[in-house]
């Protein structure tokens, strides 16, 4: 199975990713890829290296790095496990350079209030060591699947969810549809697409959004999104 090279994943980790970025990825040919609806099959939240977290405050004004939850994971962050993901063994910090994947997109919460970004990162880290949500239910906040991670951590963003088998669920593509082009804030798209690698090839900036939208639209109706006005009044 083809994969994005380790060298490119290292470059993305070192030069592209910023704390609070959402990662959506696909592993073409994997068995799990065939059972997950839509183009993307997995979602994660980038926490960041300790030096990237310096100066980030929580909404109460205290330093994110000083919080006990962060301090408990500082050695993992220092050793390169800087991305939070929910997988079947449980929710954990992972090093993306260990992934075997064919597509990767980085979604940046550019319009999200900086005052609350530290809260997002802390909430993401708080899930480390928790069980996987095998009920795929967004209403069980204490445990998550991969696509529930940004849903539970980015307060004030309205995500697309769907009712299935009596539960409210969210898929990776339900997260992916909330990304607009890199150059501008777009109504109802609180994230910006800042990097896209498709079928192990880096897509040029001028081409990546149109291809991204086209691929997501095939199964997931890119234009069907809930209202997001970027004012985040719920957080005020």
C-alpha positions in Angstrom: 0.0 0.0 0.0 1.4 3.4 -1.0 1.8 6.0 1.7 2.9 9.6 2.1 6.6 9.4 2.8 8.0 9.7 6.3 10.1 12.6 5.2 7.0 14.5 4.0 5.1 13.8 7.2 8.1 15.0 9.2 8.1 18.2 7.1 4.4 18.7 7.7 4.9 18.2 11.4 7.8 20.6 11.6 6.7 23.3 9.1 3.0 23.2 8.6 1.1 22.1 11.8 0.2 24.6 14.5 -1.5 23.9 17.8 -5.2 23.5 17.4 -5.1 22.4 13.8 -7.5 19.6 12.8 -6.1 16.8 10.7 -8.2 14.7 8.4 -6.7 11.7 6.6 -7.4 8.7 4.4 -5.8 5.3 4.0 -6.8 4.2 0.6 -7.0 0.4 0.3 -7.3 -0.2 4.1 -10.3 -2.3 5.2 -11.5 0.4 7.6 -11.6 2.9 4.6 -14.3 0.8 3.0 -16.6 0.9 6.0 -16.4 4.6 6.8 -18.7 6.8 4.7 -17.2 9.6 2.7 -13.7 10.4 1.4 -11.8 10.8 4.7 -11.5 8.0 7.3 -9.9 9.6 10.3 -9.7 12.8 12.3 -7.1 14.0 14.8 -6.3 17.3 16.6 -2.7 18.6 16.7 -1.7 19.6 20.2 1.9 20.8 19.4 5.4 20.6 20.7 6.1 22.2 24.1 7.9 25.1 22.5 4.8 25.8 20.3 2.6 25.9 23.4 4.7 28.5 25.1 2.7 31.7 25.6 -0.7 30.1 24.9 -3.1 31.0 27.7 -6.3 29.4 28.8 -9.5 31.5 28.9 -9.0 32.1 32.6 -5.6 33.7 31.9 -3.4 31.0 33.2 -0.6 29.4 31.1 -1.6 26.3 29.2 1.8 24.7 29.8 1.4 25.0 33.6 -1.8 23.0 33.7 -1.5 19.6 35.4 -3.1 17.8 32.4 -0.4 19.2 30.1 2.4 18.6 32.6 1.3 14.9 32.8 1.9 14.5 29.0 4.9 16.8 28.6 7.4 13.9 28.1 5.2 12.5 25.3 5.0 15.8 23.6 8.7 16.3 23.9 9.3 12.9 22.3 7.2 13.7 19.2 3.8 12.3 20.1 2.1 15.7 19.5 -1.2 14.7 17.9 -4.3 13.5 19.8 -6.3 10.8 18.1 -9.1 8.4 19.1 -8.5 4.8 17.9 -10.1 1.5 19.0 -7.4 0.8 21.7 -8.2 4.2 23.2 -7.6 7.9 22.8 -3.9 8.7 22.8 -1.1 11.0 21.7 0.6 9.9 18.5 3.4 10.9 16.2 2.0 11.4 12.7 5.3 10.3 11.2 4.2 6.7 12.2 1.1 6.9 10.1 0.6 4.9 6.9 -1.8 7.1 4.9 -2.4 8.2 1.3 -4.3 11.5 1.9 -3.8 14.2 4.5 -5.4 17.6 4.9 -4.7 20.2 7.6 -7.6 22.4 8.6 -6.8 25.6 10.6 -9.3 27.2 12.9 -8.2 30.7 11.7 -11.3 32.5 12.8 -11.6 30.8 16.2 -11.0 33.2 19.1 -7.4 33.0 20.3 -8.6 33.4 23.8 -10.2 30.0 23.7 -7.7 28.0 21.6 -5.8 27.0 24.7 -9.1 25.5 26.1 -9.4 23.5 22.9 -5.9 22.1 23.3 -6.4 21.3 27.0 -9.8 19.6 26.3 -8.2 17.5 23.6 -5.4 16.4 25.9 -7.9 15.6 28.6 -9.1 12.6 26.5 -5.7 10.9 26.6 -6.2 7.4 28.0 -10.0 7.3 27.7 -11.9 4.5 26.0 -13.1 4.5 22.4 -16.8 5.4 22.0 -18.1 2.2 20.3 -21.6 3.6 20.4 -20.5 6.5 18.1 -22.7 8.9 20.1 -21.8 12.6 20.2 -23.9 12.9 23.4 -21.5 10.8 25.4 -18.9 13.5 26.0 -16.6 11.5 28.3 -15.5 9.2 25.5 -15.1 9.9 21.8 -14.4 8.4 18.4 -11.9 10.3 16.2 -14.4 12.6 14.5 -16.0 13.4 17.9 -12.7 14.9 19.1 -13.1 18.3 17.4 -16.8 18.2 18.0 -16.3 18.0 21.8 -13.3 20.4 21.9 -14.2 23.3 19.6 -17.0 24.9 21.6 -19.0 27.5 19.6 -18.6 25.7 16.3 -21.7 24.0 14.9 -20.7 20.7 13.3 -22.8 18.7 11.0 -24.2 15.6 12.7 -26.7 12.9 11.6 -29.0 10.6 13.4 -28.3 6.9 12.8 -29.7 3.9 14.7 -31.1 6.2 17.3 -27.8 8.0 18.0 -26.4 11.3 16.8 -23.1 10.7 15.0 -20.4 12.6 13.2 -18.2 11.3 10.4 -14.7 12.5 9.3 -16.3 14.1 6.2 -18.8 16.0 8.5 -15.7 17.7 9.9 -14.0 18.1 6.5 -17.0 20.0 5.0 -16.3 22.9 7.5 -13.1 23.8 5.7 -13.0 26.7 3.2 -10.1 27.9 1.0 -6.9 29.1 2.6 -7.1 32.7 1.4 -10.2 33.9 3.1 -12.8 33.3 5.8 -16.0 31.9 4.3 -19.4 31.9 5.9 -20.2 28.5 7.5 -16.6 27.3 7.1 -14.8 28.0 10.4 -11.7 26.2 9.2 -9.3 26.9 6.4 -7.6 24.3 4.3 -3.8 25.1 4.6 -2.3 21.8 3.3 -3.5 18.9 1.2 -1.7 15.8 0.1 -3.8 13.5 -2.2 -2.7 10.0 -3.1 0.7 10.7 -1.6 1.3 13.9 -3.7 1.4 17.4 -2.3 -1.2 19.4 -4.1 -0.2 23.0 -5.1 -1.9 25.7 -3.1 -3.6 27.1 -6.2 -5.2 23.7 -6.9 -5.8 22.1 -3.5 -9.1 23.6 -2.4 -11.0 22.8 -5.6 -9.7 19.2 -5.6 -10.5 18.8 -1.8 -14.0 20.1 -2.3 -14.6 17.9 -5.3 -13.5 14.7 -3.4 -15.5 15.5 -0.3 -18.5 16.4 -2.4 -18.7 12.9 -4.1 -20.2 11.2 -1.0 -20.7 13.9 1.5 -22.4 17.0 -0.1 -19.9 19.7 0.6 -22.5 22.4 0.3 -24.7 21.0 3.0 -23.4 22.6 6.2 -24.9 24.1 9.3 -24.8 27.9 9.9 -21.5 29.2 11.5 -21.2 33.0 11.6 -17.7 33.1 13.1 -18.8 35.3 15.9 -18.8 32.4 18.4 -21.4 34.1 20.6 -21.8 30.9 22.6 -18.3 31.5 24.0 -18.9 35.1 25.1 
